[in-house]
Amino acid sequence: MTMMEGAWPVDFWIPAPGRVPEGVRVYAIPDIHGRADLVERLLGLIDLDLARSGAEPERAVAVFLGDYIDRGPRSRRVLDIITNGMPKGLETVFLMGNHEHFVLSFLDGEAEPAGWLFNGGMDTLASYGVPVPDTGYLTAESENNLRAALLDALPERHMIFLRNLKLMHREGDYLFVHAGVRPGVTPEHQATDDLLWIRGPFLTSTADFGAVVVHGHTITPRPLVLANRIALDTGAHETGRLTCGVFEADRLRFLQT
């Protein structure tokens, strides 16, 4: 069995392009996209990893890189899990993905629904028991009705969760974001659209971003480790492989469903 066909070995450490503070272990989890089965399995792997004899860090942090919803069949269940079921002793940081931005823009009446609906939004509606429209192109009345139905179906804790997502998180030499950063722009001046959507200028850049950027958003067959960035999205909603990067000191390893 090759690594691509099964789980990555837990103890397969590789040198990392940066480091986190001593005593800290970071678990970075990218795009879940409605695959509740995979996030449950991955959280079980993290729980086992934390429980290993002699391996418990002083501080363990799970950084979720966004895109919890859409495309997969159980978006509601994913939000139930991550707002209610973290392993004991694990700090959590939840970042926003472009798909959470999609749904919030729809709920706030700031964007046409078609972009969201045609990119996995219909799967999310179905997971909340909201009747799915036959088309993404809605009349003003049907759009308002759909918005009201979803607002009514969203549990309060899910709405609070969506409204409080962060855009970035820093741990040691690493900057965690959903999509990436604009080269030549400092972290504090990054545009929201770039943090959530950027691909080409970021993915092709060999520049020093001022931190090693850990991101999802762009699918790769397996995790990609470069000097200036680490890509973790292995297309969980299609492949069944949800990959978690584990950062400790100046080393890196992976857990994978």
Secondary structure, 3 states (H helix, E strand, C coil): CCHHHCCCCCCCCEECCCCCCCCEEEEEECCCCCCHHHHHHHHHHHHHHHHCCCCCCCEEEEEECCCCCCCCCCHHHHHHHHCCCCCCCEEEEEECCHHHHHHHHHHCCCCCCHHHHHHHHHHHHHHCCCCCCCCCCCCHHHHHHHHHHHHHHCCHHHHHHHHCCECCEEECCEEECCCCCCCCCCHHHCCHHHHHHCCHHHHCCCCCCCCEEEECCCCCCCCEECCCEEECCCCHHHHCCCEEEEEECCEEEEEEC
